[in-house]
Amino acid sequence: MTAGIGAQLLVLEVLCRAAGLGTAGWVTGSTFAVVTWALLVMALRRSWTGPFGPANRVTLARTVLVGGVTALVADSFGHRVPVPVLAALATVALVLDAVDGQVARRTGTATELGARFDMEVDAFLILVLSVYVAMPLGVWVLAIGLMRYAFVAASWVLPWLRGALPHSMARKTVAALQGIVLVVAGAGIMPRWWAGIAVAVALALLVWSFGRDVGWLWRARGAAA
């Protein structure tokens, strides 16, 4: 895991030299690396009993890429950043999202903590991308990145929201669609109004997906009662 911080600092240095990453991006990326490392260490000390595993190493590599995206987005508030570089980092991180799960299943190293690690990296990447896309399209885009965190906050007040959900390919598809649409919209490869429509459709599907899950958890709560 310590190598993860080193890799993150290396990525930031490359971005400084090749993409003109500024102070804001460097500080944000470094902070992201330190906070991620600290949270992961605490989680491992509480519940980990075996080796870190190949699937978690893939997720850690994704985390480094997400740190690079975060640094570029933070820098974009002050000046223009190389959009192709940002889109490339985000795209590779999204592609690797399909890899770590397969690695975990094929090597028999799937764990609850690994799944949580993967989910948190996904959620943060979507949040950062929504911040970037919100700048040209409007603050409403932040709803995509904040929805999962709002759900978690609500579960602190409503414990029945913490129930286990059944497997759903629709949920996974909608979740994957968010990252794809945000990367395409942020890359500027389509007219802004088309990008706005695409992001709005993605948001509508996300609302439907969360609403569907909340409804299922509510019915499960009633059945248990």
Long-range contacts (C-beta under 8 A, 24 or more apart in sequence): 1-37, 1-40, 1-41, 1-44, 1-52, 1-60, 2-37, 4-33, 4-36, 4-37, 4-60, 4-63, 4-64, 5-33, 5-34, 5-37, 7-61, 7-64, 8-32, 8-33, 8-63, 8-64, 8-67, 8-68, 9-33, 11-64, 11-65, 11-67, 11-68, 12-67, 12-68, 12-71, 15-68, 15-71, 15-72, 15-85, 18-85, 19-72, 19-81, 19-82, 19-85, 20-81, 20-82, 21-71, 21-72, 21-75, 21-81, 22-75, 22-78, 22-79, 24-74, 24-75, 24-77, 24-78, 25-71, 25-72, 25-74, 25-75, 25-81, 26-71, 27-74, 28-70, 28-71, 28-74, 28-75, 29-67, 29-68, 29-70, 29-71, 29-74, 32-66, 32-67, 32-70, 32-71, 33-64, 33-67, 36-63, 36-67, 40-117, 43-113, 43-116, 43-117, 44-113, 47-112, 47-113, 48-113, 50-109, 50-111, 53-104, 53-107, 53-109, 53-111, 53-114, 54-103, 54-104, 54-107, 54-109, 55-100, 55-101, 55-103, 55-104, 55-107, 55-109, 55-110, 55-114, 56-100, 56-109, 56-114, 56-117, 58-96, 58-99, 58-100, 58-103, 59-96, 59-100, 59-114, 59-117, 59-118, 59-121, 61-96, 62-93, 62-96, 62-97, 62-100, 62-121, 62-125, 63-121, 65-89, 65-90, 65-92, 65-93, 65-96, 66-93, 66-121, 66-124, 66-125, 66-128, 69-93, 69-125, 69-128, 69-129, 70-124, 70-128, 73-128, 73-129, 73-131, 73-132, 76-132, 76-135, 83-186, 83-187, 83-188, 84-187, 86-132, 86-186, 87-183, 87-186, 87-187, 90-125, 90-129, 90-179, 90-182, 90-183, 90-186, 91-183, 93-121, 93-125, 94-125, 94-176, 94-179, 94-180, 94-183, 97-122, 97-176, 97-179, 122-175, 122-179, 123-148, 123-149, 125-179, 126-178, 126-179, 126-182, 129-179, 129-182, 129-183, 129-186, 130-182, 132-182, 132-186, 133-182, 133-185, 133-186, 133-195, 133-199, 136-192, 136-195, 137-185, 137-192, 137-195, 137-196, 137-199, 138-196, 140-203, 141-199, 141-203, 143-203, 144-178, 144-182, 144-199, 144-202, 144-203, 144-206, 147-206, 147-207, 147-210, 151-210, 151-214, 160-217, 160-218, 160-220, 160-221, 161-214, 161-217, 163-217, 163-220, 163-221, 165-213, 165-216, 165-217, 166-216, 168-213, 170-209, 170-212, 171-209, 171-212, 171-213, 174-205, 174-206, 174-208, 174-209, 175-206, 175-209, 177-202, 177-205, 178-202, 178-206
